[in-house]
Amino acid sequence: MNIEFLITSLIVVASPGTGALVTLAAGLSRGARASVVAALGCTLGILPHMLAAITGLAALLHASAVAFEAIKYAGVAYLLYMAWTTLKIDGPLKVASDGPTRSDGQVVRHAILVNLLNPKLSIFFLAFLPQFVGPGVARPTLLMVELSLVFMAMTFAVFVAYGFFAASLRDHVLAKPGVLKWIRRSFAAAFVGLGVKLAFVQR
């Protein structure tokens, strides 16, 4: 395995983004198990972008301004919706000692949707993967699949670590309602910031 690929992937995965925020929120509000479920959902949300890059659909998305803008602004709208719901007392960051309020299926669907509505992931795979597939490779598609699976495994591992860290702080948050209010506002601001950043992204 190319060490440069592993290092670059780790830097990309570890950089704070929407998926990391979703996993942190799950760990903070519902505990370690929920953070693992959220991490799984975020990882599964990479699959469509990986397949798009491998099959060439990402190139079409890159070439079509209309398709790119449609997906981009759907993603912006969803991030702003997440910011709004995060501010609510009974929203995604509801921290209660009586257990989870959302099913695993809901957490996974939400996490998948977050990554699905980010067209830059497809463009990222389109630009990122070919750099590590040399012209002399006998089966380039197979190699791209292998590299993508390694990237997904790293994503899952790093996000689980984020989630466990957040879950370890959960009891402290339960004991301090004022801290939870500050955390809600911080997460909402982060989602708005990511939405604004995505809105200004160009193909």
C-alpha positions in Angstrom: 0.0 0.0 0.0 1.3 3.4 -1.0 2.4 5.2 2.2 1.8 8.6 0.6 -1.8 7.6 0.0 -2.2 6.5 3.6 -0.8 9.8 5.0 -2.8 11.9 2.6 -6.0 10.0 3.4 -5.5 10.3 7.1 -5.0 14.1 6.8 -8.2 14.4 4.7 -10.2 12.1 7.0 -9.0 13.7 10.3 -9.8 17.2 9.1 -13.0 18.5 10.8 -16.0 18.3 8.5 -19.7 17.6 8.4 -19.3 13.8 9.0 -17.0 14.4 12.0 -19.6 16.9 13.5 -22.4 14.4 13.0 -20.4 11.7 14.7 -19.4 14.0 17.6 -23.0 15.0 18.0 -24.2 11.4 18.2 -21.5 10.5 20.8 -22.2 13.5 22.9 -26.0 13.2 22.8 -26.6 9.4 22.8 -23.3 7.8 23.8 -20.6 5.6 22.3 -22.8 3.1 20.6 -24.7 5.8 18.7 -21.4 7.4 17.6 -20.3 4.1 16.1 -23.7 3.9 14.2 -23.2 7.5 13.0 -19.6 6.8 11.9 -20.9 3.8 9.9 -23.5 5.9 8.3 -21.0 8.6 7.3 -18.7 5.9 5.9 -21.5 4.3 3.9 -22.3 7.8 2.5 -18.9 7.7 0.8 -19.9 4.7 -1.3 -22.0 6.6 -4.0 -19.1 9.1 -4.5 -16.6 6.3 -4.8 -18.7 4.5 -7.3 -19.3 7.7 -9.2 -15.6 8.4 -9.5 -14.8 4.8 -10.6 -17.6 4.6 -13.2 -16.9 8.1 -14.5 -20.1 9.7 -13.2 -18.1 12.2 -11.2 -16.6 13.5 -14.5 -20.1 14.1 -15.7 -21.0 15.9 -12.5 -17.8 18.0 -12.9 -18.8 18.9 -16.5 -22.5 19.6 -15.8 -22.9 23.0 -14.0 -26.6 22.4 -13.5 -26.2 19.0 -11.8 -23.3 20.2 -9.6 -25.2 23.3 -8.5 -28.4 21.3 -7.8 -26.6 18.9 -5.5 -24.5 21.6 -3.9 -27.5 23.8 -2.9 -29.4 20.8 -1.7 -26.5 20.1 0.6 -26.3 23.7 1.7 -30.1 23.6 2.5 -29.7 20.4 4.5 -26.7 21.8 6.5 -28.8 24.9 7.4 -31.6 22.7 8.4 -29.2 20.8 10.6 -28.1 24.0 12.2 -31.7 25.0 12.9 -32.6 21.7 14.5 -29.4 21.6 16.5 -30.4 24.7 18.3 -33.7 23.1 19.4 -33.8 21.6 22.9 -35.4 18.4 21.5 -33.1 18.3 18.5 -30.2 16.1 17.5 -28.1 17.3 20.5 -30.7 16.4 23.0 -28.7 14.8 25.9 -30.8 12.8 28.2 -30.0 10.1 30.8 -32.9 8.0 29.8 -31.3 6.6 26.6 -31.4 7.4 22.9 -34.3 9.1 21.2 -33.5 8.1 17.6 -33.3 4.6 16.1 -30.1 3.3 14.6 -31.8 3.4 11.2 -32.6 7.1 11.6 -29.0 7.9 12.6 -27.6 6.0 9.7 -29.9 7.6 7.1 -29.2 11.0 8.5 -25.4 10.4 8.3 -25.6 9.0 4.8 -27.6 11.9 3.6 -25.0 14.4 5.0 -22.3 12.9 2.8 -24.5 12.1 -0.2 -25.4 15.8 -0.6 -21.8 16.9 -0.9 -20.7 16.9 -4.6 -17.2 17.8 -3.6 -16.7 14.2 -2.4 -17.2 12.9 -5.9 -14.9 15.5 -7.4 -12.4 14.7 -4.6 -12.4 11.0 -5.5 -12.1 11.9 -9.2 -9.0 14.0 -8.6 -7.6 12.0 -5.7 -7.7 8.3 -6.6 -6.1 8.5 -10.1 -2.9 10.1 -8.6 -2.2 6.7 -7.0 -3.0 4.5 -10.0 0.0 4.5 -12.3 -0.4 4.2 -16.1 1.2 0.7 -16.0 -1.3 -0.8 -13.6 -2.9 -4.0 -15.1 -6.2 -3.6 -13.3 -6.7 0.1 -12.5 -10.4 -0.2 -11.6 -9.7 -2.9 -9.0 -6.9 -0.8 -7.5 -9.2 2.2 -7.2 -11.7 0.0 -5.4 -9.1 -1.2 -3.0 -7.8 2.3 -2.3 -11.4 3.5 -1.8 -12.1 0.8 0.7 -8.9 1.6 2.6 -10.1 5.3 2.7 -13.5 4.2 4.0 -11.9 2.0 6.7 -9.8 5.0 7.8 -12.8 7.2 7.8 -14.8 4.8 10.0 -11.8 4.3 12.5 -11.2 8.1 12.9 -14.8 9.0 13.2 -15.3 6.2 15.9 -12.4 7.8 17.8 -14.1 11.2 17.6 -17.4 9.7 18.7 -15.8 7.9 21.7 -14.1 11.1 22.7 -17.4 13.0 22.6 -19.2 10.1 24.5 -16.6 10.3 27.3 -17.7 13.9 27.9 -21.4 13.1 28.0 -21.8 12.8 31.8 -20.1 16.1 32.3 -22.6 17.7 29.8 -25.5 16.1 31.6 -24.5 17.7 34.8 -24.1 21.2 33.3 -27.1 22.4 31.2 -25.4 25.7 30.5 -22.5 23.9 28.8 -25.0 22.0 26.6 -26.6 25.3 25.5 -23.1 26.6 24.5 -22.4 23.3 22.7 -25.7 23.5 20.7 -24.8 27.0 19.5 -21.3 26.0 18.6 -22.5 23.0 16.6 -25.2 25.1 14.9 -22.6 27.7 14.0 -20.3 25.0 12.6 -23.0 23.6 10.4 -23.8 27.1 9.1 -20.1 27.7 8.4 -19.9 24.4 6.5 -23.0 25.4 4.5 -21.6 28.8 3.6 -18.3 27.1 2.6 -20.1 24.6 0.4 -22.2 27.4 -1.2 -19.0 29.1 -2.5 -17.4 25.9 -3.7 -16.7 25.9 -7.5 -16.4 22.8 -9.7 
